[in-house]
Amino acid sequence: MKITGLTLWHVPLTSHETYYMSDGKTCDTITSVVLRIDTDTQYSGWGEVCPIPHYLPAFAECARPAVEYFAEVLLDSDPVGPAAMMERLNAFLQGHDYAKSLIDTALWDLTGKAAGLPLYALLGGRAVRDMPLYHSITCIAPDEMARMARDAQSQGMTQFQVKLGADNDWQADVARMEAVRAAVGPGPLVYGDWNCGFDALNATRVGRAVAHLDVMLEQPCATTEECAHVRAATGLPMKLDETAYDIQSLLEGHKRGCMDAVALKLSKFGGLSKMRTARDLCLTLGTKMCIEDTWGSDITTAAGLHLAASTPARGLMNTCDLSHYVAPRLAPMAPARANGRISPPEGPGLGITINEDVLGKPHLQIP
């Protein structure tokens, strides 16, 4: 099998609810980059990356020149065995992991199709039948956030991410955590996420005010060191996200004692190849994982679901059906949430069929 062509699209994805996050971050309509890698067989592989502004040192418009640059290595190469190909790309150009994630996902899709196996079979085997989801709640008025939590709970959700810090008011964040916890009652997992936009002092004030509620905090500050300070000062479990992006950052979070849980995201790590290694390290460290991506639709959701399905239950906190939060759907028949859980696609490779009609005109075609 040889790679014969690369086609790339920009697809605007619009959130069903505008997401308000700390430090002025918003998520409304975001450009997702979709890549199809064609071969000299009947198989094509699909990848997707959708960087949220202000979240990573990345933006969608940079993916196209990166793919053009990598074409020299990709064309006429055998796509089977993504890890080996990604080593070649890493030697060819350092960094740009978000763009490499786009390519790596498509290579895994092709490898699974060539083998006639779903990706979870190649990523360690099916470890769980289905996976728990979390429901993300935008940072708005506490009563409205509580309503959203109750609505999601009525559909079977038992894990709730509460966005905090949009108004830079620590007391309002306390009210948000109290309102959501009261809405869902004892038992469900509730955690407040500042997306690294808060300071250690006020995050500690929030944490101490809600410590009696059985909640977790997520990435309050911009550095792992600051998060560790908040973890120690509040006694609350901590989930890392933005500052966990490679093996060394995971080891630092573990060493500092503030990585009770961690978000592993494809675009941060550079794709499934590196994510698999990170997943196995977290299993060794005893860290609970959220396996997902920054944003996107059905392609990146499917990739995350396959890795989550091959992760032993002892290490999997949750995963995310990103495609549930946006329109349009790129693969309308892809798996959807049911009673707060989701299963991976079952076909070869990613196991989804892309509706190319929604992609629009390509932004890049090689050759």
C-alpha positions in Angstrom: 0.0 0.0 0.0 1.3 3.5 -0.9 0.0 7.0 -0.2 -1.0 8.7 -3.4 -2.8 11.8 -2.3 -3.8 14.2 0.5 -7.0 16.3 0.6 -7.7 18.8 3.4 -10.9 20.7 4.3 -11.8 23.4 6.8 -15.1 22.8 8.4 -16.8 25.3 10.7 -18.2 23.5 13.8 -20.8 25.5 15.8 -21.4 24.6 19.4 -25.0 24.0 20.4 -24.2 26.2 23.5 -21.6 28.9 23.5 -18.9 27.8 25.9 -17.7 30.5 28.3 -14.5 29.7 30.1 -12.0 31.5 32.4 -9.8 34.4 31.3 -12.1 35.4 28.5 -11.9 32.2 26.6 -15.0 31.2 24.5 -15.9 28.4 22.2 -18.7 29.0 19.7 -17.9 28.4 16.0 -14.4 26.9 15.6 -12.7 25.7 12.4 -12.0 22.0 12.3 -9.4 20.6 9.9 -10.3 17.3 8.2 -7.7 15.3 6.3 -8.2 12.4 3.9 -5.1 10.3 3.0 -5.7 8.3 -0.2 -3.7 5.2 -1.3 -3.3 3.0 -4.3 -5.9 0.7 -2.8 -9.6 1.1 -2.1 -8.7 2.4 1.3 -8.6 6.0 2.5 -7.8 7.2 6.0 -9.4 10.2 7.9 -8.0 12.5 10.4 -9.3 15.6 12.2 -7.9 18.3 14.5 -9.8 21.3 15.9 -7.6 23.6 18.1 -9.6 25.9 20.4 -8.3 29.5 20.4 -6.3 30.3 23.5 -6.1 26.7 24.5 -3.0 25.4 22.7 -0.1 27.1 20.8 -1.9 26.1 17.7 -4.6 27.3 15.3 -6.4 25.6 12.4 -4.9 27.7 9.6 -1.4 26.3 10.4 -2.4 22.8 9.7 -2.5 23.3 5.9 1.1 24.4 5.5 2.3 21.7 7.8 0.5 19.0 5.8 1.9 20.5 2.6 5.4 20.4 4.1 4.9 16.8 5.3 3.7 15.7 1.8 7.4 15.1 0.8 7.6 12.4 3.4 4.1 11.0 3.1 3.6 10.5 -0.6 4.7 7.1 -2.0 5.2 5.9 1.6 3.5 2.8 3.2 1.0 4.2 5.7 0.7 0.9 7.7 2.5 1.2 11.0 1.8 4.8 12.1 4.4 5.0 14.9 7.2 4.4 12.4 5.9 7.1 10.1 5.5 9.6 12.9 9.1 9.0 13.8 10.0 10.1 10.3 7.8 13.1 10.5 9.3 14.1 13.9 12.8 13.9 12.4 11.6 16.0 9.4 10.1 18.7 11.5 10.1 19.2 15.3 6.9 20.3 17.1 3.6 21.1 15.5 2.0 18.2 17.3 -1.6 19.3 16.5 -0.9 19.0 12.8 0.9 15.6 13.4 -2.2 14.4 15.3 -4.3 15.0 12.1 -1.9 12.8 10.1 -1.4 10.2 12.8 -5.2 9.6 13.1 -5.5 9.1 9.4 -2.6 6.6 9.3 -4.2 4.6 12.2 -7.4 4.5 10.2 -5.6 3.2 7.2 -3.7 0.6 9.2 -6.9 -0.7 10.8 -8.6 -0.9 7.4 -5.6 -2.8 6.0 -5.8 -5.2 8.9 -9.6 -5.5 8.8 -9.7 -4.6 12.5 -11.2 -1.8 14.6 -8.5 0.4 16.1 -9.2 -0.7 19.6 -7.9 -4.1 18.6 -4.6 -2.6 17.6 -4.3 -0.3 20.6 -4.3 -3.0 23.2 -7.6 -4.9 22.6 -11.1 -4.3 23.8 -10.8 -3.7 27.6 -14.3 -2.4 28.3 -17.7 -2.8 26.7 -18.5 0.9 26.9 -17.1 3.9 28.5 -18.5 6.6 30.9 -18.9 10.1 29.5 -18.7 13.5 31.3 -21.0 16.4 30.5 -19.3 19.8 30.1 -21.3 22.8 31.4 -20.6 26.3 30.2 -19.7 29.0 32.7 -22.9 31.1 33.1 -25.3 31.8 35.9 -25.3 29.2 38.7 -29.1 28.4 38.4 -28.8 27.9 34.6 -25.8 25.6 35.1 -27.7 23.6 37.6 -30.5 23.2 35.1 -28.1 21.9 32.5 -26.7 19.4 34.9 -30.2 18.1 35.8 -31.0 17.8 32.1 -27.9 15.8 31.5 -28.4 13.7 34.6 -31.9 12.8 33.4 -30.2 11.3 30.3 -28.0 9.1 32.4 -24.9 11.3 32.9 -23.0 10.8 36.2 -19.9 13.0 35.6 -20.1 16.8 35.3 -17.4 19.3 34.3 -18.3 22.7 35.6 -16.6 25.5 33.7 -15.5 28.3 36.1 -13.8 31.7 36.0 -15.6 33.5 33.2 -16.3 36.5 35.4 -13.2 36.3 37.5 -15.3 36.2 40.6 -14.3 33.4 43.1 -17.5 33.7 45.1 -19.5 33.2 41.9 -17.5 30.1 41.2 -18.3 28.8 44.7 -22.0 29.3 43.9 -21.6 27.5 40.6 -20.1 24.4 42.3 -22.7 24.5 45.0 -25.6 24.8 42.5 -24.4 21.9 40.3 -23.6 19.6 43.3 -27.1 20.3 44.8 -28.7 19.7 41.4 -27.2 16.2 40.8 -27.1 15.1 44.5 -24.4 13.0 46.2 -22.5 10.4 44.3 -21.9 11.8 40.8 -18.5 13.1 40.0 -18.4 16.9 39.9 -15.3 18.9 39.0 -14.7 22.6 38.5 -12.5 23.6 35.5 -10.7 26.9 35.2 -8.8 26.0 32.0 -5.6 27.3 33.7 -7.1 30.9 33.8 -7.2 31.5 37.6 -4.6 32.4 40.2 -3.6 30.1 43.1 -4.9 32.4 45.8 -8.5 32.6 44.6 -8.6 29.0 43.4 -7.6 28.0 46.9 -10.4 30.2 48.3 -12.9 28.4 46.1 -11.5 25.0 46.9 -11.7 25.6 50.7 -15.2 26.9 50.4 -16.5 23.8 48.5 -14.3 21.2 50.2 -17.3 19.8 52.0 -19.1 19.0 48.8 -17.0 16.1 47.5 -15.7 17.7 44.4 -12.5 17.8 42.3 -10.7 20.7 40.8 -9.3 20.9 37.3 -6.3 22.9 36.1 -6.9 26.1 38.0 -3.6 27.7 37.1 -1.2 28.0 34.2 1.6 25.9 35.7 1.8 22.5 37.3 3.6 24.0 40.3 0.8 26.4 41.0 -1.8 23.6 40.7 0.2 21.5 43.1 0.1 24.5 45.6 -3.7 24.6 45.3 -3.9 20.8 45.7 -1.9 20.9 48.9 -3.8 24.0 50.3 -7.3 22.6 49.7 -6.9 18.9 50.1 -9.1 18.4 47.0 -8.2 16.0 44.2 -6.8 17.6 41.1 -7.1 16.9 37.4 -4.4 18.3 35.1 -5.2 19.3 31.5 -3.3 22.1 29.7 0.0 21.4 31.4 -0.1 17.6 30.6 1.1 17.2 27.1 4.0 14.7 27.0 5.8 12.1 29.1 7.9 14.6 31.0 4.9 16.8 32.0 3.0 13.7 33.1 5.9 12.6 35.3 6.2 16.2 36.7 2.5 16.2 37.6 2.8 12.8 39.3 5.9 13.9 41.2 4.3 17.0 42.5 1.3 15.1 43.7 -1.4 17.0 41.8 -2.3 14.5 39.1 -5.1 12.5 40.6 -6.6 12.6 37.1 -5.4 13.9 33.8 -6.9 14.8 30.4 -5.1 13.1 27.5 -5.9 14.9 24.3 -4.9 13.8 20.8 -3.9 17.3 19.5 -1.7 17.9 22.6 0.2 14.7 22.3 0.4 14.5 18.5 -2.0 11.7 17.9 -2.8 8.1 18.9 0.8 6.9 18.7 2.0 9.1 21.5 -1.3 9.0 23.4 -1.0 5.2 23.6 2.4 5.6 25.3 1.0 8.3 27.7 -2.0 6.0 28.5 0.2 3.1 29.4 2.4 5.4 31.6 -0.7 6.7 33.5 -1.9 3.1 34.0 1.5 2.4 35.7 1.3 5.6 37.8 -2.3 4.9 38.9 -3.6 8.1 37.4 -7.3 8.2 36.2 -7.6 9.4 32.6 -10.0 11.4 30.5 -9.3 10.3 27.0 -10.4 12.8 24.4 -9.3 15.7 22.2 -9.5 19.5 22.4 -12.6 19.9 20.2 -13.9 18.4 17.0 -16.6 16.2 15.5 -16.9 12.5 14.7 -13.4 11.7 13.4 -11.5 12.8 16.5 -14.3 11.5 18.7 -14.0 8.1 17.1 -10.2 8.0 17.6 -10.6 8.9 21.3 -13.3 6.2 21.8 -11.0 3.5 20.3 -8.2 4.4 22.7 -10.6 4.6 25.6 -12.2 1.2 24.8 -8.7 -0.4 24.9 -8.0 1.1 28.3 -8.6 -1.0 31.4 -11.5 0.3 33.5 -9.2 0.9 36.5 -7.5 3.7 34.6 -10.4 5.2 32.7 -12.3 8.0 34.4 -14.2 9.1 31.4 -14.2 10.0 27.7 -16.0 12.7 25.7 -18.4 12.6 22.7 -17.2 15.9 21.2 -19.5 15.4 18.3 -22.5 15.6 20.7 -21.7 19.3 21.3 -21.4 20.6 17.7 -22.9 20.8 14.3 -22.6 19.5 11.6 -22.0 15.9 12.3 -19.3 14.5 9.9 -20.4 10.9 10.3 -24.1 10.9 11.2 -24.2 7.2 11.9 -21.3 7.3 14.3 -21.9 6.1 17.9 -23.9 8.5 20.2 -24.3 8.6 24.0 -26.8 6.3 25.6 -27.6 6.5 29.4 -24.4 8.4 30.1 -22.1 6.0 28.3 -20.8 5.3 24.8 -19.3 2.5 22.8 -16.6 2.6 20.1 -17.4 2.1 16.4 -17.1 -1.5 15.3 -16.0 -1.3 11.7 -12.3 -1.6 10.5 -10.1 1.4 11.3 -12.0 4.2 12.8 -15.2 2.4 11.8 -17.1 5.5 10.6 -18.3 6.7 7.2 -17.8 10.4 6.5 -20.5 12.4 4.8 -18.3 14.3 2.3 -21.2 16.5 1.3 -20.8 18.5 4.6 -17.1 19.1 4.1 -17.5 21.7 1.3 -14.7 22.7 -1.1 -11.2 21.3 -0.3 -8.6 23.8 0.9 -5.8 21.6 -0.2 -5.3 18.8 -2.7 -2.0 17.0 -3.4 -1.3 16.1 -6.1 
